[in-house]
Amino acid sequence: MAHTFPHLNPAYESERQRATAELMEKYPGQLVAFVDTWHGLTLDRVVVAASSEPQGFQDQLRALDPEVRRRVQMTQVPNPAVVECPSVSFDA
């Protein structure tokens, strides 16, 4: 039986890590919406929207079937080429 919710069992962690690594490789710096379906110990992750622009991402989400939108999970994939540094101030 296929499940459409993320498992909390640690035995599934390697599958989640694999799917996350795949997102990071294919969609760096983008907003991504995906649907996860579990088949036993195998995770089937389908990307249903991806864009580096928020407006384009929202447009893609609005175009989805309502049933798909209900199941969507969203993330912003970090861009490995961009180094984020917290602001630093120095007292004179």
N, C-alpha and C positions, 0 to 999 in steps of 0.2 A: 504494500500500500504506500502511495506517495504522500509525503507530508509537506505542507507549505509553510512550516514555521521553523525557525532556527532551533536546533537541538541544544540543550544545555549540557548534555553528556560530554565529558572531556574526550571520549573516543572519537568524536567528530571534529576535534580541533584541527587536525592536519588538513582535512578537506576545506574547512573555512579559511585556513591560512593559504592554501593553494589558490582558492578562488580570489582572495584578497590580493595576492601577489600578481595574479593575472590582470586584475583591475589596474594595479599600479603600473604594470608594464604597458598595457594597451591604452590607458586613459589618463596619463599624467597631467595634473593641473586642471582637470575637468570635473564638473558636477556630473554625477552618474546616478541613474536610477536603475534598479535591478530587481528581479524576482528570483527567489531561491526556492527550489523544490528538492526535497530529499527523497532518494530512492535507496532505501536501506542505508548503507554507509557512504553512498555516493551523492555528492551535491551537484545539482544541475543549476548553475547561475546564468540567467539570461538577462543581458543588458537591454533595457527597453527605451532608454533615453540617455544621451551624453552630450554635453556642450561645455565650452569654456566660458560662454556668455550666459548670465542668469536668465535673460529674456528668452533666448533660444531654448534653454532648458525648460522653462515654464511652458513655452509653446508646445514642446514635445510632450510634456506631461499632460497638458490639457487635451491633446489629440488621442491619448490612450483610451481604450475601452474602460469604462468605470470598474469593471471587475478586476482588470489588471492594475489600475490605480490603487485599488483597495489593498492589493498585496505588495505594492512597491516598497522597497527600502531605498534610502538615498544616502549618498555620501559625497564628500568633496575629496578627490584623490590628490594627495600632495604632489607638487612638481619637484622632482629631485634636483632640477637645475636651479631652483630658487632657494636660497638660504635665508631663513627668517631669523632675525635677531631682535631680541627685546630692546626697547629704547633704553639708552643709558644716559644719565646726566651726571656731570661732575660739578661739584661745588668749587667756586673760585677761591 
